[in-house]
């Protein structure tokens, strides 16, 4: 009999929920341009926001020393009240990160001493511990890039921070699924291969979603299925950078083109997985996972199109990101069901 019990499963799934909340609040932080409001990072002393008007004034004066205020907000009649709004979202984002750390470490130590974890699960949890610490580092590494000269974070660092959060969530879910479904399954290797390719494409799409967000590339070419001027690939893709590689990684038009084109490949692979799966007799959990994938990928595609057409309003941009999270959840579950 395995050492793990239902409490371990609840603990891991609760971690998944907290990571989901972290990504949602991170999306709000990005879409409200709140990410550079806290200009330093302390593990303990900024656990709570300023509690007096004097402390708020001190924090605001510190914020005024950095590029976002000096180059943008100084011209926008930016007040202390405005600063409190953006400060809240960045503070809340970091606060959830602290909660995740405590929610992982304390139960982990408890289960470890109570010998509720198998040796395999212990190794996986240690990996998760390092992933969580690295994610915290990536967050500050990202913010730091917007506090030097340009009043915006590096889109490369933003994409890395975002994608690693998704990967950390997926791995946490995978560890939980290993405990929930300990028995070996009959699998079709061809389906597993397609699912793996679909996951790789989905992760690449998430990376480019970070590029689009970091460059504000969703605010241009707000047409579909063609880009501006009735072109499948707009002329600006070839003109904005020295070469295509730079256009596809640093140019707004090029990054948007890759992101919108990759979407077709993600949809295509999941549709292929669905029709291929109808050729075999699968377990109910496998069939349900694939059906959920099919539904969610079309939902995500539709939300992506609407987000583009409406110029990335806050609620739609956030819904698009949340839907991507659900799609990755279904992808992780389905691949797990197609793996021995």
C-alpha positions as CSV (number, residue, x, y, z in Angstrom):
1,X,0.0,0.0,0.0
2,X,1.3,3.4,-0.9
3,X,2.3,5.8,1.9
4,X,0.4,8.8,0.5
5,X,-3.1,9.6,1.6
6,X,-5.9,11.9,0.6
7,X,-4.4,14.8,2.6
8,X,-1.3,14.7,0.5
9,X,-3.4,14.9,-2.7
10,X,-5.4,17.8,-1.2
11,X,-2.2,19.6,-0.3
12,X,-0.8,19.3,-3.8
13,X,-4.1,20.3,-5.5
14,X,-4.3,23.3,-3.1
15,X,-0.9,24.3,-4.4
16,X,-2.2,24.1,-7.9
17,X,-5.1,26.4,-7.0
18,X,-2.7,28.9,-5.4
19,X,-0.5,28.9,-8.5
20,X,-3.6,29.5,-10.6
21,X,-4.5,32.5,-8.4
22,X,-0.9,33.7,-8.7
23,X,-1.0,33.6,-12.5
24,X,-4.4,35.4,-12.5
25,X,-3.2,38.2,-10.3
26,X,0.0,38.3,-12.3
27,X,-2.1,38.9,-15.4
28,X,-4.0,41.7,-13.7
29,X,-0.7,43.2,-12.5
30,X,0.6,43.2,-16.1
31,X,-2.6,44.5,-17.7
32,X,-2.9,47.4,-15.2
33,X,0.8,48.3,-15.5
34,X,1.3,47.7,-11.8
35,X,4.4,45.5,-12.0
36,X,7.0,48.3,-11.4
37,X,5.2,49.9,-8.4
38,X,7.4,48.2,-5.8
39,X,10.9,49.3,-6.5
40,X,12.7,46.9,-4.1
41,X,12.2,43.4,-2.7
42,X,12.5,42.2,0.9
43,X,11.5,38.8,2.1
44,X,9.9,40.0,5.4
45,X,9.6,43.8,5.6
46,X,7.3,44.4,2.7
47,X,4.9,41.5,3.6
48,X,2.2,44.1,4.2
49,X,1.6,47.4,2.4
50,X,2.3,50.8,4.1
51,X,0.0,51.3,7.0
52,X,0.2,55.1,7.4
53,X,0.0,58.0,5.1
54,X,3.6,58.9,6.0
55,X,4.8,55.4,4.9
56,X,2.7,55.7,1.7
57,X,4.3,59.1,0.9
58,X,7.8,57.6,1.4
59,X,7.0,54.7,-0.9
60,X,5.6,57.1,-3.5
61,X,8.7,59.3,-3.3
62,X,10.9,56.3,-3.8
63,X,8.8,55.3,-6.9
64,X,9.3,58.8,-8.4
65,X,13.1,58.0,-8.7
66,X,12.5,55.3,-11.3
67,X,11.9,55.5,-15.1
68,X,8.2,54.5,-15.1
69,X,7.3,57.7,-13.2
70,X,9.9,59.9,-14.7
71,X,9.2,59.1,-18.3
72,X,5.5,58.2,-18.3
73,X,3.4,58.9,-15.2
74,X,4.9,62.3,-14.4
75,X,3.0,63.5,-17.5
76,X,-0.3,61.9,-16.5
77,X,-1.2,63.8,-13.3
78,X,-0.3,60.6,-11.4
79,X,-1.4,61.0,-7.8
80,X,-0.8,59.1,-4.6
81,X,-4.2,57.5,-5.0
82,X,-3.2,56.2,-8.4
83,X,0.0,54.9,-6.9
84,X,-1.9,53.0,-4.2
85,X,-3.9,51.2,-6.9
86,X,-0.9,49.9,-8.8
87,X,1.0,49.2,-5.6
88,X,-1.9,46.9,-4.4
89,X,-1.7,44.6,-7.4
90,X,2.0,44.1,-7.3
91,X,2.0,43.7,-3.5
92,X,-0.9,41.2,-3.7
93,X,1.0,39.2,-6.4
94,X,4.1,39.0,-4.1
95,X,1.9,38.2,-1.1
96,X,0.4,35.2,-2.8
97,X,3.9,34.1,-3.6
98,X,4.7,34.1,0.1
99,X,1.6,32.2,0.9
100,X,2.5,29.5,-1.7
101,X,5.9,29.2,-0.1
102,X,4.4,28.6,3.4
103,X,1.6,26.4,2.0
104,X,4.2,24.1,0.5
105,X,7.0,24.0,3.0
106,X,5.0,23.6,6.2
107,X,2.9,20.6,5.1
108,X,5.9,19.1,3.3
109,X,7.9,19.1,6.5
110,X,4.9,17.7,8.4
111,X,4.3,14.9,5.9
112,X,8.0,14.2,5.8
113,X,8.2,13.6,9.6
114,X,4.9,11.6,9.6
115,X,6.4,9.5,6.9
116,X,3.3,10.0,4.7
117,X,5.4,10.4,1.5
118,X,7.0,7.7,-0.6
119,X,10.7,8.2,-1.6
120,X,9.6,9.0,-5.2
121,X,7.2,11.7,-4.0
122,X,9.8,13.2,-1.8
123,X,12.2,13.6,-4.7
124,X,9.5,15.2,-6.8
125,X,8.6,17.6,-3.9
126,X,12.2,18.7,-3.6
127,X,12.2,19.5,-7.3
128,X,9.0,21.5,-6.7
129,X,10.7,23.4,-3.8
130,X,13.6,24.5,-6.1
131,X,11.1,25.4,-8.8
132,X,9.2,27.6,-6.5
133,X,12.4,29.4,-5.3
134,X,13.5,29.8,-8.9
135,X,10.2,31.3,-9.8
136,X,10.5,33.9,-7.1
137,X,14.0,34.8,-8.4
138,X,12.6,35.1,-11.9
139,X,9.9,37.5,-10.7
140,X,12.5,39.9,-9.3
141,X,14.8,39.4,-12.2
142,X,11.9,40.5,-14.5
143,X,10.9,43.5,-12.4
144,X,14.6,44.7,-12.1
145,X,14.8,45.0,-15.9
146,X,12.2,47.8,-15.8
147,X,13.9,49.8,-13.1
148,X,17.1,50.8,-15.0
149,X,16.5,52.7,-18.2
150,X,13.3,51.7,-20.0
151,X,10.0,51.9,-18.0
152,X,9.0,48.5,-19.0
153,X,10.2,45.0,-18.2
154,X,12.1,42.8,-20.7
155,X,9.6,40.8,-22.7
156,X,12.1,37.9,-22.6
157,X,12.1,37.9,-18.8
158,X,8.4,38.3,-18.6
159,X,7.8,35.3,-20.9
160,X,10.3,33.3,-18.9
161,X,8.6,34.2,-15.6
162,X,5.1,33.5,-17.0
163,X,6.0,30.2,-18.7
164,X,7.9,28.8,-15.7
165,X,4.8,29.5,-13.6
166,X,2.8,27.4,-16.0
167,X,5.4,24.7,-15.9
168,X,5.5,24.7,-12.1
169,X,1.7,24.4,-12.0
170,X,1.8,21.5,-14.6
171,X,4.5,19.6,-12.7
172,X,2.6,20.1,-9.3
173,X,-0.5,18.7,-11.0
174,X,1.5,15.8,-12.5
175,X,2.8,14.8,-9.0
176,X,-0.7,14.9,-7.6
177,X,-2.0,12.8,-10.6
178,X,0.8,10.2,-9.9
179,X,-0.7,9.6,-6.5
180,X,-4.4,9.7,-7.7
181,X,-3.7,7.3,-10.5
182,X,-1.0,4.9,-9.2
183,X,-2.0,2.0,-11.4
184,X,-0.4,1.3,-14.8
185,X,-2.6,2.0,-17.8
186,X,-2.8,0.5,-21.3
187,X,-1.7,3.2,-23.6
188,X,-1.4,3.9,-27.3
189,X,2.0,5.2,-28.1
190,X,0.9,7.1,-31.2
191,X,-1.6,9.1,-29.1
192,X,1.1,9.8,-26.5
193,X,3.4,11.1,-29.2
194,X,0.8,13.5,-30.6
195,X,-0.1,14.7,-27.0
196,X,3.6,15.4,-26.4
197,X,4.0,17.4,-29.6
198,X,0.8,19.3,-28.7
199,X,2.2,20.1,-25.2
200,X,5.4,21.4,-26.7
201,X,3.5,23.6,-29.1
202,X,1.3,24.8,-26.3
203,X,4.3,25.8,-24.2
204,X,5.9,27.6,-27.2
205,X,2.6,29.4,-27.6
206,X,2.6,30.4,-23.9
207,X,6.1,31.8,-24.4
208,X,4.9,33.9,-27.3
209,X,1.9,35.0,-25.3
210,X,4.5,36.4,-22.9
211,X,6.3,38.1,-25.8
212,X,3.0,39.6,-27.0
213,X,2.2,40.9,-23.5
214,X,5.7,42.3,-22.9
215,X,5.8,44.1,-26.2
216,X,2.1,45.2,-26.1
217,X,1.9,43.6,-29.5
218,X,-1.8,42.9,-29.1
219,X,-2.5,46.6,-29.6
220,X,-1.6,46.5,-33.3
221,X,-3.0,44.6,-36.4
222,X,-6.4,44.2,-34.7
223,X,-7.8,42.2,-37.5
224,X,-8.5,38.5,-38.2
225,X,-8.0,36.2,-40.0
226,X,-5.7,38.5,-41.9
227,X,-3.4,41.1,-40.4
228,X,-3.8,44.8,-41.4
229,X,-4.2,45.8,-45.0
230,X,-5.6,42.4,-45.9
231,X,-2.2,40.7,-45.6
232,X,-1.6,37.2,-44.0
233,X,1.8,38.4,-43.0
234,X,2.1,42.2,-42.8
235,X,4.9,44.1,-44.5
236,X,6.0,45.5,-41.2
237,X,7.2,42.0,-40.1
238,X,10.0,42.3,-42.6
239,X,10.8,46.0,-41.9
240,X,10.9,46.5,-38.2
241,X,14.1,44.5,-37.5
242,X,17.4,43.7,-39.2
243,X,16.4,40.1,-39.9
244,X,13.5,37.7,-39.5
245,X,14.9,36.1,-36.4
246,X,14.9,39.5,-34.6
247,X,11.5,40.3,-36.1
248,X,10.0,37.0,-34.8
249,X,11.5,37.5,-31.3
250,X,11.7,41.3,-30.7
251,X,9.4,43.0,-33.3
252,X,5.8,43.7,-32.4
253,X,4.4,42.7,-35.8
254,X,6.6,39.6,-36.0
255,X,5.8,38.4,-32.5
256,X,2.1,38.8,-33.1
257,X,2.3,37.0,-36.4
258,X,4.1,34.0,-34.7
259,X,1.6,33.9,-31.9
260,X,-1.5,34.0,-34.1
261,X,0.0,31.4,-36.5
262,X,1.1,29.0,-33.8
263,X,-2.5,29.0,-32.6
264,X,-3.5,27.1,-35.8
265,X,-0.9,24.5,-35.1
266,X,-2.0,24.0,-31.5
267,X,-5.6,23.6,-32.6
268,X,-4.5,21.3,-35.4
269,X,-2.6,18.9,-33.2
270,X,-5.4,18.6,-30.6
271,X,-7.9,18.0,-33.4
272,X,-5.6,15.3,-34.8
273,X,-5.3,13.8,-31.3
274,X,-9.1,13.7,-31.0
275,X,-9.8,12.0,-34.4
276,X,-6.8,9.6,-33.9
277,X,-8.3,8.6,-30.5
278,X,-11.6,7.6,-32.1
279,X,-9.7,4.7,-33.7
280,X,-9.0,3.0,-30.3
281,X,-10.9,1.8,-27.3
282,X,-9.7,4.0,-24.5
283,X,-10.4,4.3,-20.8
284,X,-13.1,6.8,-19.8
285,X,-10.6,9.1,-18.2
286,X,-8.5,9.2,-21.4
287,X,-11.5,9.9,-23.5
288,X,-12.8,12.6,-21.2
289,X,-9.4,14.3,-21.1
290,X,-9.2,14.5,-24.9
291,X,-12.7,15.8,-25.2
292,X,-11.9,18.5,-22.6
293,X,-8.9,19.4,-24.6
294,X,-10.9,19.7,-27.8
295,X,-13.4,22.0,-26.1
296,X,-10.9,24.2,-24.4
297,X,-8.6,24.7,-27.4
298,X,-11.5,26.1,-29.5
299,X,-12.5,28.2,-26.5
300,X,-9.0,29.6,-26.2
301,X,-8.7,30.2,-29.9
302,X,-12.0,32.1,-29.9
303,X,-10.9,34.2,-26.9
304,X,-7.6,34.9,-28.6
305,X,-9.4,36.2,-31.7
306,X,-11.8,38.4,-29.6
307,X,-8.9,39.7,-27.5
308,X,-7.1,40.8,-30.7
309,X,-10.2,42.3,-32.4
310,X,-11.1,44.4,-29.3
311,X,-7.6,45.6,-28.6
312,X,-6.9,43.7,-25.4
313,X,-9.4,45.1,-22.9
314,X,-8.5,44.1,-19.3
315,X,-11.3,41.6,-18.8
316,X,-10.8,39.9,-22.1
317,X,-7.0,39.7,-21.9
318,X,-7.3,38.2,-18.4
319,X,-9.9,35.7,-19.6
320,X,-7.7,34.7,-22.4
321,X,-4.8,34.0,-20.0
322,X,-7.1,32.1,-17.6
323,X,-8.4,30.0,-20.5
324,X,-4.7,29.1,-21.4
325,X,-4.3,27.9,-17.8
326,X,-7.3,25.6,-18.1
327,X,-6.0,24.4,-21.5
328,X,-2.7,23.5,-19.9
329,X,-4.5,21.7,-17.1
330,X,-6.4,19.5,-19.6
331,X,-3.2,19.0,-21.6
332,X,-1.3,17.8,-18.5
333,X,-4.2,15.5,-17.4
334,X,-4.6,14.0,-20.8
335,X,-0.9,13.4,-21.3
336,X,-0.8,11.8,-17.8
337,X,-3.6,9.5,-18.8
338,X,-1.7,8.5,-22.0
339,X,1.5,7.7,-20.1
340,X,2.3,4.5,-18.2
